[in-house]
Amino acid sequence: MKMIVFADLHTDCTDKIKSTDFSSYNADVCFTLGDIDYDQLCCIKKSVGAPIYGVGGNHDEIGMLADCGIIDAENAEINIADELGRSYMITGISGSSKYKDGNFCMLTQRQSLKICKKLIDADILISHDCAYGLYGDKYDAANCGLKGISKYIKAHNPIACIHGHNHENAVKIHKKTIDICVFGCSVISFVNGRLSEIIHIF
């Protein structure tokens, strides 16, 4: 199962999106993980020839995904099969820890716990933010992560949690889950329930 993932395109990546031949990666699905502006989302939708789902980031206004015609992955049940016929159930959660006012995708820790409690038992969780305290300082309201994601991982042991927000490309093991942080655009492959390959495109 191969996915194209975009996250945190704060710089102008529109030309990079337009010039990349995404069809060459033969992706089964595409995920946008937030902090991607409207024009970039529309460009991704035109350029990537695969079903596209997304979650919102802390700089994204609520409802922007729908405005771009991208399916909201929050609390969704997305079923994707790999070339060996193994099926992967995927779900998502939008937003980061709430640190500012406005109509943005941000959550209090209590809200994140409530949302994640309702999520299905999935093989892969996609999100904008990470588990609580995994990357940032727990006392940094903007970068502390979400307690809901931590509790979800502890309860369900997904194969992977794939997210953005932290502005780095990194792979960590968190409990029994592979944590994959994406900054820019990457292709991530799973074979027979295991992480197979990560290719950073830009």
Backbone as a chain_set.jsonl record, in Angstrom:
{"seq": "MKMIVFADLHTDCTDKIKSTDFSSYNADVCFTLGDIDYDQLCCIKKSVGAPIYGVGGNHDEIGMLADCGIIDAENAEINIADELGRSYMITGISGSSKYKDGNFCMLTQRQSLKICKKLIDADILISHDCAYGLYGDKYDAANCGLKGISKYIKAHNPIACIHGHNHENAVKIHKKTIDICVFGCSVISFVNGRLSEIIHIF", "coords": {"N": [[0.855, -1.176, 0.0], [0.677, 2.078, -0.973], [1.222, 5.446, -0.266], [0.899, 8.936, -0.98], [2.006, 11.703, 0.76], [1.381, 14.894, 2.044], [2.505, 17.665, 3.97], [2.531, 20.624, 5.903], [3.243, 22.794, 4.044], [4.502, 25.437, 4.102], [6.178, 27.196, 2.756], [6.373, 28.427, -0.648], [5.355, 25.962, -2.495], [4.077, 25.413, -4.801], [5.031, 25.344, -7.494], [6.71, 23.129, -7.327], [4.87, 21.125, -6.836], [3.422, 21.176, -9.222], [5.389, 20.439, -11.044], [6.101, 17.846, -10.481], [5.895, 14.438, -11.296], [3.551, 12.686, -10.21], [2.22, 10.376, -10.883], [4.1, 8.487, -11.467], [4.725, 7.213, -9.13], [2.743, 5.45, -8.552], [0.693, 5.522, -6.554], [-1.703, 4.467, -4.09], [-3.336, 6.045, -2.596], [-3.763, 9.412, -1.355], [-2.749, 11.679, 1.18], [-3.368, 14.734, 2.83], [-1.915, 16.584, 5.353], [-2.316, 18.952, 6.69], [-1.764, 22.525, 7.364], [-1.46, 23.594, 4.8], [-1.955, 25.707, 2.155], [-4.924, 27.092, 0.523], [-4.691, 27.35, -2.339], [-2.56, 25.591, -2.822], [-3.663, 23.16, -1.979], [-5.688, 22.877, -3.896], [-4.092, 22.601, -6.147], [-2.747, 20.226, -5.571], [-4.925, 18.484, -5.65], [-5.494, 18.533, -8.387], [-3.146, 17.512, -9.436], [-2.429, 15.017, -8.385], [-3.114, 11.754, -9.074], [-4.865, 10.066, -7.49], [-7.151, 8.86, -4.948], [-7.963, 11.409, -2.565], [-7.565, 12.371, 0.76], [-7.879, 14.348, 3.74], [-6.591, 16.072, 6.682], [-7.017, 18.858, 8.894], [-4.757, 21.563, 9.702], [-3.169, 23.604, 12.275], [-2.962, 26.138, 11.208], [-4.952, 26.23, 9.391], [-8.166, 27.142, 8.279], [-11.286, 26.057, 9.57], [-13.223, 23.947, 7.581], [-11.947, 24.334, 5.171], [-10.913, 22.16, 3.706], [-13.191, 20.938, 2.618], [-14.003, 23.01, 0.965], [-12.099, 22.812, -1.009], [-12.726, 20.446, -2.144], [-11.747, 18.14, -1.007], [-11.802, 15.104, 0.773], [-12.663, 14.885, 4.146], [-10.706, 13.366, 6.544], [-11.062, 13.007, 9.218], [-12.283, 11.003, 11.758], [-13.046, 9.189, 9.871], [-13.586, 6.156, 7.926], [-11.378, 4.667, 6.188], [-10.548, 2.447, 3.766], [-7.934, 0.736, 2.415], [-6.212, -1.334, 0.126], [-3.215, -3.308, -0.198], [-0.783, -4.431, -2.706], [-0.598, -7.108, -2.256], [-3.006, -7.795, -1.374], [-3.621, -7.269, 1.246], [-5.588, -5.587, 3.571], [-5.87, -2.247, 4.757], [-7.044, -0.329, 7.386], [-7.784, 3.034, 7.844], [-7.834, 6.038, 9.702], [-8.47, 9.422, 10.922], [-7.424, 12.511, 12.625], [-7.872, 15.961, 13.042], [-5.97, 19.039, 13.538], [-4.021, 20.832, 16.082], [-2.682, 21.212, 19.42], [-4.514, 23.649, 21.192], [-3.577, 26.961, 20.989], [-4.089, 29.535, 20.278], [-6.581, 32.01, 19.406], [-9.405, 31.901, 17.13], [-10.853, 30.727, 13.999], [-9.649, 28.141, 13.561], [-8.135, 24.881, 13.028], [-7.788, 23.613, 15.852], [-7.377, 22.122, 19.098], [-8.455, 21.702, 22.478], [-6.847, 19.809, 25.064], [-8.714, 18.181, 26.304], [-10.751, 18.101, 24.394], [-9.386, 16.72, 22.369], [-9.046, 14.211, 23.532], [-11.709, 13.408, 23.719], [-12.5, 13.278, 21.004], [-10.697, 11.359, 19.96], [-11.43, 9.123, 21.383], [-13.679, 8.291, 20.084], [-12.813, 7.392, 17.65], [-12.346, 4.867, 15.14], [-10.948, 1.539, 15.5], [-8.078, 1.519, 14.029], [-5.609, 0.618, 11.491], [-3.773, 2.509, 10.701], [-3.194, 5.749, 11.81], [-3.804, 8.994, 10.794], [-2.779, 12.361, 11.193], [-2.569, 15.858, 12.137], [-1.013, 16.825, 14.247], [1.193, 15.355, 16.746], [1.615, 12.59, 19.099], [1.249, 13.334, 22.589], [3.879, 15.189, 23.92], [5.837, 13.917, 22.407], [7.478, 15.099, 20.477], [7.706, 17.97, 20.96], [8.128, 20.295, 23.754], [6.303, 19.594, 26.654], [5.265, 21.749, 27.963], [5.011, 23.697, 26.113], [2.595, 25.228, 24.518], [1.948, 25.314, 21.786], [3.323, 23.247, 20.616], [3.192, 20.855, 21.995], [1.875, 18.505, 21.431], [-0.858, 16.072, 21.31], [-2.952, 14.763, 23.806], [-5.019, 13.049, 23.275], [-4.202, 11.603, 21.013], [-2.048, 10.197, 22.083], [-3.397, 8.546, 23.932], [-5.003, 7.095, 22.198], [-3.118, 5.64, 20.7], [-2.017, 4.06, 22.719], [-4.256, 2.538, 23.385], [-5.008, 1.209, 21.006], [-2.8, 0.382, 19.506], [-1.884, 1.041, 16.731], [-0.41, 0.309, 13.467], [1.002, 2.459, 12.433], [1.421, 5.979, 13.061], [0.935, 8.81, 11.258], [1.989, 12.024, 10.64], [2.22, 15.663, 10.597], [3.286, 18.938, 11.341], [5.623, 19.243, 13.003], [7.756, 20.035, 11.505], [9.88, 18.483, 10.417], [11.428, 15.615, 8.914], [11.036, 12.527, 10.116], [11.392, 9.37, 11.815], [10.122, 7.506, 14.409], [9.84, 5.157, 17.127], [7.021, 4.691, 18.952], [5.762, 3.472, 21.769], [4.246, 0.649, 20.605], [3.972, 1.519, 18.081], [4.825, 2.847, 14.881], [5.985, 6.008, 14.472], [5.672, 8.519, 12.153], [6.893, 11.427, 10.969], [6.179, 13.99, 8.72], [7.467, 16.453, 6.575], [6.815, 18.512, 4.13], [6.69, 16.752, 1.179], [6.163, 13.314, 0.874], [6.51, 9.864, -0.122], [5.092, 7.025, 1.158], [5.379, 3.646, 1.901], [3.77, 0.552, 2.622], [4.067, -2.899, 3.232], [2.522, -5.926, 3.567], [1.623, -5.274, 6.151], [3.77, -3.944, 7.304], [6.064, -1.194, 7.607], [7.621, -0.261, 4.665], [9.064, 1.512, 2.942], [10.223, 4.891, 2.721], [10.098, 7.699, 0.754], [11.379, 10.829, 0.261], [10.103, 13.46, -1.45], [9.991, 16.296, -1.799]], "CA": [[0.0, 0.0, 0.0], [1.553, 3.222, -1.152], [0.522, 6.72, -0.103], [1.592, 10.213, -1.104], [1.639, 12.494, 1.933], [1.812, 16.298, 2.077], [2.317, 18.313, 5.266], [3.24, 21.848, 6.267], [3.841, 23.444, 2.877], [4.454, 26.86, 4.45], [6.824, 27.931, 1.68], [5.655, 28.284, -1.902], [5.698, 24.69, -3.138], [3.157, 25.192, -5.918], [5.808, 24.944, -8.676], [7.186, 21.76, -7.101], [3.718, 20.235, -7.008], [3.097, 21.135, -10.652], [6.462, 19.826, -11.848], [6.336, 16.455, -10.065], [5.07, 13.413, -11.939], [3.099, 11.821, -9.129], [1.741, 9.1, -11.42], [5.225, 7.542, -11.512], [4.831, 6.525, -7.846], [1.663, 4.448, -8.488], [0.127, 5.574, -5.204], [-3.087, 4.027, -3.896], [-4.093, 7.074, -1.887], [-3.005, 10.612, -0.984], [-3.213, 12.35, 2.392], [-2.841, 16.053, 3.171], [-1.891, 16.561, 6.82], [-2.535, 20.258, 7.292], [-0.897, 23.683, 7.126], [-1.312, 23.676, 3.35], [-2.937, 26.737, 1.823], [-6.02, 26.73, -0.384], [-4.194, 27.176, -3.702], [-1.75, 24.374, -2.858], [-4.586, 22.023, -1.904], [-6.332, 22.745, -5.211], [-3.059, 22.116, -7.056], [-2.563, 18.809, -5.231], [-6.097, 17.755, -6.146], [-5.375, 18.422, -9.837], [-1.891, 16.876, -9.856], [-2.26, 13.657, -7.86], [-4.144, 10.889, -9.63], [-5.276, 9.055, -6.513], [-8.116, 9.42, -3.99], [-7.305, 12.319, -1.627], [-8.201, 12.638, 2.043], [-7.05, 15.296, 4.473], [-6.91, 16.613, 8.001], [-6.655, 20.264, 8.986], [-3.672, 21.966, 10.594], [-3.46, 24.732, 13.15], [-3.048, 27.366, 10.417], [-6.025, 26.037, 8.425], [-9.512, 27.453, 8.743], [-12.225, 24.943, 9.555], [-14.036, 23.904, 6.372], [-11.161, 24.58, 3.966], [-10.802, 20.928, 2.927], [-14.43, 20.787, 1.853], [-13.997, 24.041, -0.079], [-11.206, 22.339, -2.073], [-13.205, 19.165, -2.652], [-10.964, 17.046, -0.416], [-12.581, 14.398, 1.785], [-12.149, 15.016, 5.508], [-10.373, 12.039, 7.081], [-11.322, 12.904, 10.653], [-13.291, 10.021, 12.148], [-13.462, 8.442, 8.684], [-13.181, 4.755, 7.803], [-10.766, 4.596, 4.864], [-10.039, 1.092, 3.592], [-7.032, 0.662, 1.268], [-5.546, -2.643, 0.039], [-1.912, -3.305, -0.865], [-0.713, -5.304, -3.885], [-0.72, -8.5, -1.823], [-4.379, -7.999, -0.956], [-3.84, -6.949, 2.65], [-6.396, -4.385, 3.722], [-5.483, -1.33, 5.829], [-8.061, 0.623, 7.804], [-7.13, 4.299, 8.173], [-8.696, 7.111, 10.182], [-7.679, 10.617, 11.177], [-7.844, 13.593, 13.522], [-7.321, 17.255, 12.647], [-5.616, 20.053, 14.521], [-2.952, 20.761, 17.074], [-3.072, 21.756, 20.712], [-5.025, 25.013, 21.035], [-2.701, 27.97, 21.573], [-4.502, 30.863, 19.83], [-7.993, 32.117, 19.08], [-9.725, 31.973, 15.72], [-11.567, 29.606, 13.394], [-8.611, 27.247, 13.069], [-8.221, 23.489, 13.493], [-7.031, 23.422, 17.09], [-8.158, 21.413, 20.101], [-7.978, 21.554, 23.845], [-6.508, 18.402, 25.331], [-9.963, 17.47, 26.607], [-11.414, 17.851, 23.115], [-8.66, 15.679, 21.643], [-9.367, 12.932, 24.176], [-13.093, 13.074, 23.368], [-12.536, 12.9, 19.596], [-9.955, 10.109, 19.739], [-12.182, 8.031, 21.998], [-14.706, 7.872, 19.131], [-12.206, 6.904, 16.418], [-12.34, 3.416, 14.957], [-9.69, 0.817, 15.718], [-7.489, 1.549, 12.688], [-4.215, 0.201, 11.315], [-2.957, 3.715, 10.554], [-3.809, 7.014, 12.209], [-3.188, 10.186, 10.228], [-3.105, 13.515, 12.027], [-1.65, 16.984, 11.933], [-0.098, 16.855, 15.385], [1.714, 14.056, 17.193], [1.287, 12.199, 20.466], [1.625, 14.328, 23.6], [5.251, 15.19, 24.415], [6.745, 13.074, 21.614], [8.455, 15.955, 19.805], [7.917, 19.252, 21.621], [8.058, 20.427, 25.203], [4.93, 19.482, 27.145], [4.828, 23.056, 28.455], [4.895, 24.571, 24.947], [1.208, 25.01, 24.102], [1.838, 25.149, 20.336], [4.093, 22.096, 20.12], [3.233, 19.797, 23.012], [1.184, 17.3, 20.988], [-2.223, 15.867, 21.788], [-3.143, 13.624, 24.7], [-5.936, 12.114, 22.635], [-3.426, 10.716, 20.146], [-1.309, 9.298, 22.984], [-4.307, 7.547, 24.49], [-5.428, 6.244, 21.092], [-2.017, 4.723, 20.391], [-1.93, 3.105, 23.83], [-5.429, 1.66, 23.381], [-5.234, 0.465, 19.77], [-1.539, -0.078, 18.905], [-1.876, 1.045, 15.266], [0.885, 0.08, 12.835], [1.705, 3.737, 12.27], [0.788, 7.293, 13.168], [1.611, 9.656, 10.28], [1.569, 13.389, 10.97], [3.096, 16.776, 10.245], [3.357, 19.925, 12.407], [6.9, 19.424, 13.687], [8.726, 20.579, 10.539], [11.022, 17.61, 10.187], [11.148, 14.262, 8.452], [11.595, 11.673, 11.166], [10.712, 8.118, 12.155], [10.36, 7.09, 15.788], [8.976, 4.111, 17.655], [6.291, 5.174, 20.122], [5.127, 2.262, 22.269], [4.399, -0.364, 19.558], [3.56, 2.193, 16.852], [5.824, 3.624, 14.15], [5.604, 7.412, 14.317], [6.304, 9.087, 10.962], [6.659, 12.865, 10.831], [6.428, 14.425, 7.347], [7.596, 17.889, 6.339], [6.91, 18.626, 2.678], [5.967, 15.692, 0.466], [6.827, 12.012, 0.924], [5.778, 8.658, -0.493], [5.275, 6.049, 2.228], [4.893, 2.34, 1.455], [3.614, -0.546, 3.576], [3.915, -4.209, 2.615], [2.154, -6.984, 4.517], [1.479, -4.732, 7.497], [5.018, -3.37, 7.802], [6.624, -0.061, 6.866], [8.567, -0.775, 3.687], [9.945, 2.521, 2.351], [9.82, 6.296, 2.718], [10.829, 8.501, -0.215], [11.09, 12.249, 0.407], [10.077, 14.077, -2.785], [10.459, 17.672, -1.554]], "C": [[0.89, 1.225, 0.0], [0.744, 4.509, -1.068], [1.455, 7.9, -0.36], [1.084, 11.107, 0.007], [2.223, 13.895, 1.816], [1.556, 16.867, 3.465], [3.131, 19.595, 5.345], [3.984, 22.481, 5.085], [3.815, 24.962, 3.071], [5.142, 27.72, 3.397], [6.067, 27.677, 0.383], [6.126, 27.032, -2.64], [4.838, 24.427, -4.369], [3.893, 24.721, -7.162], [6.314, 23.513, -8.538], [6.057, 20.755, -7.29], [3.414, 20.059, -8.491], [4.139, 20.373, -11.469], [6.743, 18.364, -11.503], [5.369, 15.504, -10.772], [4.651, 12.396, -10.875], [2.636, 10.457, -9.631], [2.846, 8.042, -11.429], [5.364, 6.747, -10.206], [3.732, 5.477, -7.652], [1.024, 4.372, -7.101], [-1.324, 5.113, -5.191], [-3.957, 5.123, -3.313], [-3.167, 8.251, -1.583], [-3.617, 11.223, 0.266], [-2.565, 13.723, 2.513], [-3.002, 16.22, 4.683], [-1.914, 17.943, 7.464], [-1.425, 21.26, 7.1], [-0.465, 23.739, 5.658], [-2.37, 24.664, 2.875], [-3.898, 26.291, 0.723], [-5.521, 26.447, -1.8], [-3.366, 25.903, -3.844], [-2.628, 23.123, -2.812], [-5.264, 21.785, -3.252], [-5.35, 22.191, -6.239], [-2.786, 20.633, -6.824], [-3.708, 17.981, -5.808], [-6.027, 17.548, -7.662], [-4.201, 17.537, -10.263], [-1.757, 15.418, -9.457], [-3.416, 12.782, -8.347], [-4.53, 9.75, -8.721], [-6.336, 9.668, -5.615], [-7.4, 10.25, -2.923], [-8.179, 12.536, -0.4], [-7.301, 13.595, 2.815], [-7.511, 15.533, 5.892], [-6.417, 18.051, 8.039], [-5.525, 20.505, 9.965], [-4.033, 23.218, 11.365], [-3.469, 26.082, 12.44], [-4.182, 27.312, 9.393], [-7.371, 26.408, 9.035], [-10.401, 26.221, 8.615], [-13.088, 25.041, 8.299], [-13.255, 24.057, 5.086], [-11.029, 23.328, 3.097], [-12.027, 20.73, 2.042], [-14.495, 21.794, 0.712], [-13.137, 23.624, -1.262], [-11.655, 21.01, -2.672], [-12.406, 17.975, -2.169], [-11.757, 16.426, 0.722], [-11.901, 14.512, 3.147], [-11.935, 13.621, 6.099], [-10.689, 11.892, 8.563], [-12.511, 11.984, 10.912], [-13.829, 9.231, 10.959], [-13.039, 6.982, 8.794], [-12.688, 4.552, 6.375], [-10.093, 3.238, 4.728], [-9.233, 1.019, 2.3], [-6.324, -0.697, 1.286], [-4.198, -2.503, -0.643], [-1.914, -4.339, -2.003], [-0.803, -6.783, -3.528], [-2.128, -8.814, -1.319], [-4.652, -7.738, 0.507], [-4.557, -5.618, 2.757], [-5.934, -3.572, 4.929], [-6.649, -0.39, 6.13], [-7.355, 1.874, 8.325], [-8.179, 5.28, 8.675], [-7.83, 8.304, 10.567], [-8.259, 11.544, 12.224], [-7.121, 14.87, 13.101], [-6.776, 18.018, 13.849], [-4.407, 19.777, 15.381], [-3.52, 21.207, 18.415], [-3.445, 23.234, 20.545], [-4.125, 26.013, 21.759], [-3.048, 29.386, 21.13], [-5.992, 30.841, 19.521], [-8.184, 32.166, 17.57], [-10.369, 30.698, 15.225], [-10.591, 28.628, 12.752], [-8.777, 25.851, 13.666], [-7.292, 23.288, 14.685], [-7.956, 22.855, 18.153], [-7.582, 21.621, 21.493], [-7.629, 20.081, 24.043], [-7.764, 17.59, 25.621], [-10.723, 17.144, 25.322], [-10.716, 16.731, 22.338], [-8.943, 14.3, 22.227], [-10.767, 12.467, 23.783], [-13.194, 12.589, 21.923], [-11.877, 11.539, 19.381], [-10.645, 8.9, 20.354], [-13.204, 7.457, 21.024], [-14.122, 7.274, 17.849], [-12.237, 5.378, 16.356], [-10.965, 2.84, 15.286], [-9.026, 0.636, 14.354], [-6.061, 1.01, 12.686], [-3.28, 1.402, 11.266], [-3.784, 4.925, 10.968], [-3.07, 8.141, 11.51], [-3.667, 11.399, 11.011], [-2.222, 14.686, 11.63], [-0.59, 16.99, 13.02], [0.276, 15.429, 15.789], [1.175, 13.711, 18.584], [1.88, 13.215, 21.45], [3.068, 14.146, 24.059], [6.241, 14.419, 23.566], [7.828, 13.896, 20.917], [8.739, 17.229, 20.602], [7.872, 19.162, 23.131], [6.595, 20.371, 25.643], [4.382, 20.805, 27.66], [4.723, 24.094, 27.344], [3.535, 24.316, 24.317], [1.074, 24.735, 22.611], [2.433, 23.831, 19.841], [4.143, 20.914, 21.082], [2.624, 18.484, 22.536], [-0.174, 17.151, 21.641], [-2.336, 14.603, 22.641], [-4.082, 12.589, 24.102], [-5.209, 11.123, 21.751], [-2.635, 9.727, 20.986], [-2.195, 8.176, 23.502], [-4.786, 6.579, 23.403], [-4.358, 5.199, 20.77], [-1.89, 3.654, 21.48], [-3.062, 2.084, 23.77], [-5.469, 0.732, 22.173], [-3.968, -0.079, 19.099], [-1.576, -0.09, 17.371], [-0.476, 0.755, 14.727], [1.684, 1.37, 12.804], [0.8, 4.903, 12.61], [1.595, 8.213, 12.259], [1.083, 11.077, 10.445], [2.564, 14.404, 10.436], [3.405, 17.603, 11.478], [4.752, 20.223, 12.936], [8.053, 19.838, 12.777], [10.027, 19.783, 10.473], [10.534, 16.29, 9.604], [11.83, 13.304, 9.413], [10.753, 10.413, 11.328], [11.11, 7.742, 13.575], [9.471, 5.896, 16.105], [8.346, 4.637, 18.936], [5.4, 4.05, 20.616], [5.311, 1.176, 21.194], [4.094, 0.21, 18.167], [4.727, 2.926, 16.211], [5.285, 5.035, 13.967], [6.391, 8.001, 13.145], [5.911, 10.551, 10.852], [7.079, 13.278, 9.419], [6.484, 15.94, 7.291], [7.842, 18.078, 4.847], [6.065, 17.564, 2.018], [6.793, 14.407, 0.479], [5.907, 10.938, 0.37], [6.115, 7.595, 0.542], [4.629, 4.736, 1.806], [4.834, 1.352, 2.615], [3.416, -1.838, 2.796], [3.628, -5.224, 3.715], [2.155, -6.481, 5.964], [2.725, -4.139, 8.096], [5.433, -2.165, 6.958], [7.72, -0.583, 5.954], [9.565, 0.281, 3.238], [9.34, 3.912, 2.535], [10.722, 7.033, 1.727], [10.415, 9.961, -0.03], [11.199, 12.902, -0.968], [10.551, 15.523, -2.709], [10.017, 18.136, -0.188]], "O": [[1.75, 1.386, 0.866], [-0.292, 4.646, -1.719], [2.634, 7.87, -0.009], [-0.125, 11.259, 0.184], [3.408, 14.064, 1.527], [0.521, 16.592, 4.073], [4.279, 19.641, 4.905], [5.199, 22.674, 5.131], [3.182, 25.682, 2.299], [4.731, 28.858, 3.168], [5.207, 26.798, 0.33], [7.154, 27.041, -3.317], [4.871, 23.326, -4.92], [3.435, 23.791, -7.827], [6.344, 22.767, -9.517], [6.261, 19.67, -7.835], [3.178, 18.946, -8.961], [3.806, 19.735, -12.468], [7.547, 17.717, -12.174], [4.166, 15.756, -10.829], [5.315, 11.379, -10.673], [2.659, 9.482, -8.879], [2.564, 6.845, -11.4], [6.044, 5.721, -10.178], [3.779, 4.701, -6.698], [0.84, 3.287, -6.549], [-2.073, 5.333, -6.143], [-5.172, 5.132, -3.51], [-1.945, 8.104, -1.558], [-4.838, 11.284, 0.407], [-1.357, 13.864, 2.321], [-4.09, 16.023, 5.225], [-1.574, 18.094, 8.637], [-0.304, 20.914, 6.727], [0.71, 23.905, 5.332], [-3.554, 24.484, 3.157], [-3.705, 25.256, 0.084], [-5.878, 25.43, -2.396], [-3.452, 25.213, -4.86], [-2.368, 22.148, -3.517], [-5.4, 20.646, -3.697], [-5.732, 21.402, -7.104], [-2.613, 19.874, -7.778], [-3.49, 16.914, -6.381], [-6.451, 16.508, -8.166], [-4.246, 16.895, -11.312], [-1.048, 14.658, -10.117], [-4.576, 13.065, -8.048], [-4.523, 8.591, -9.135], [-6.417, 10.893, -5.524], [-6.347, 9.846, -2.429], [-9.367, 12.842, -0.506], [-6.095, 13.648, 2.573], [-8.649, 15.242, 6.26], [-5.504, 18.419, 7.3], [-5.35, 19.762, 10.931], [-5.081, 23.821, 11.135], [-3.934, 27.071, 13.006], [-4.355, 28.248, 8.613], [-7.675, 26.033, 10.168], [-10.277, 25.445, 7.668], [-13.622, 26.107, 7.993], [-13.827, 23.926, 4.004], [-11.035, 23.43, 1.871], [-11.908, 20.395, 0.864], [-14.979, 21.48, -0.376], [-13.403, 24.028, -2.395], [-11.03, 20.507, -3.605], [-12.376, 16.929, -2.817], [-12.324, 17.143, 1.547], [-10.703, 14.262, 3.274], [-12.855, 12.804, 6.148], [-10.599, 10.795, 9.114], [-13.594, 12.166, 10.357], [-14.924, 8.672, 11.02], [-12.233, 6.622, 9.651], [-13.478, 4.297, 5.465], [-9.176, 2.914, 5.483], [-9.777, 1.216, 1.214], [-5.887, -1.155, 2.341], [-4.037, -1.688, -1.552], [-2.909, -5.027, -2.231], [-1.056, -7.618, -4.396], [-2.416, -9.933, -0.895], [-5.768, -7.95, 0.98], [-4.178, -4.641, 2.112], [-5.641, -4.127, 5.988], [-7.176, 0.263, 5.23], [-6.442, 1.784, 9.146], [-9.284, 5.347, 8.135], [-6.602, 8.217, 10.544], [-9.403, 11.401, 12.654], [-5.919, 14.861, 12.839], [-7.068, 17.701, 15.002], [-3.855, 18.677, 15.41], [-4.701, 21.537, 18.522], [-2.763, 23.975, 19.837], [-3.933, 25.932, 22.972], [-2.391, 30.341, 21.544], [-6.59, 29.773, 19.392], [-7.244, 32.437, 16.823], [-10.426, 29.701, 15.946], [-10.686, 28.324, 11.563], [-9.463, 25.665, 14.67], [-6.152, 22.848, 14.533], [-9.167, 23.075, 18.118], [-6.366, 21.707, 21.665], [-8.067, 19.22, 23.28], [-7.858, 16.43, 25.22], [-11.27, 16.051, 25.176], [-11.376, 15.893, 21.723], [-9.066, 13.325, 21.485], [-10.988, 11.28, 23.542], [-13.885, 11.611, 21.641], [-12.431, 10.673, 18.704], [-10.461, 7.775, 19.889], [-13.563, 6.283, 21.116], [-14.861, 6.708, 17.044], [-12.165, 4.695, 17.378], [-9.964, 3.555, 15.34], [-9.365, -0.285, 13.611], [-5.396, 0.951, 13.72], [-2.14, 1.332, 11.726], [-4.923, 5.098, 10.534], [-1.848, 8.242, 11.616], [-4.82, 11.457, 11.44], [-1.254, 14.529, 10.886], [0.598, 17.144, 12.736], [-0.244, 14.448, 15.257], [0.381, 14.455, 19.159], [2.886, 13.865, 21.163], [3.44, 13.072, 24.533], [7.396, 14.274, 23.968], [8.964, 13.442, 20.781], [9.898, 17.531, 20.887], [7.616, 18.105, 23.707], [5.746, 21.039, 25.053], [3.168, 20.968, 27.781], [4.384, 25.248, 27.605], [3.34, 23.298, 23.652], [0.177, 23.997, 22.203], [2.079, 23.357, 18.761], [5.036, 20.071, 20.992], [2.831, 17.448, 23.169], [-0.592, 17.998, 22.431], [-1.881, 13.528, 22.253], [-3.962, 11.396, 24.383], [-5.547, 9.939, 21.731], [-2.556, 8.547, 20.645], [-1.801, 7.01, 23.513], [-4.954, 5.387, 23.659], [-4.662, 4.019, 20.591], [-1.678, 2.478, 21.18], [-2.859, 0.906, 24.066], [-5.912, -0.411, 22.29], [-4.065, -0.922, 18.207], [-1.325, -1.132, 16.767], [0.518, 0.93, 15.431], [2.877, 1.387, 13.105], [-0.421, 4.829, 12.467], [2.799, 8.382, 12.456], [-0.126, 11.306, 10.394], [3.612, 14.05, 9.896], [3.743, 17.063, 12.531], [5.034, 21.369, 13.286], [9.19, 19.974, 13.229], [11.122, 20.345, 10.473], [9.378, 15.904, 9.779], [13.057, 13.275, 9.509], [9.562, 10.397, 11.02], [12.296, 7.67, 13.899], [8.47, 5.657, 15.43], [9.045, 4.986, 19.887], [4.406, 3.707, 19.976], [6.451, 0.817, 20.9], [3.975, -0.537, 17.196], [5.528, 3.553, 16.904], [4.228, 5.222, 13.364], [7.622, 7.984, 13.143], [4.738, 10.875, 10.665], [8.182, 12.965, 8.973], [5.653, 16.626, 7.886], [8.945, 17.834, 4.358], [4.862, 17.478, 2.263], [7.976, 14.415, 0.138], [4.684, 11.078, 0.387], [7.286, 7.297, 0.776], [3.467, 4.714, 1.399], [5.719, 1.315, 3.47], [2.678, -1.866, 1.811], [4.395, -5.361, 4.668], [2.621, -7.165, 6.875], [2.748, -3.85, 9.292], [5.187, -2.122, 5.753], [8.64, -1.266, 6.405], [10.763, 0.011, 3.154], [8.122, 4.089, 2.51], [11.947, 6.999, 1.842], [9.236, 10.292, -0.15], [12.268, 12.896, -1.579], [11.422, 15.93, -3.477], [10.311, 19.265, 0.205]]}, "num_chains": 1, "name": "protein.A"}
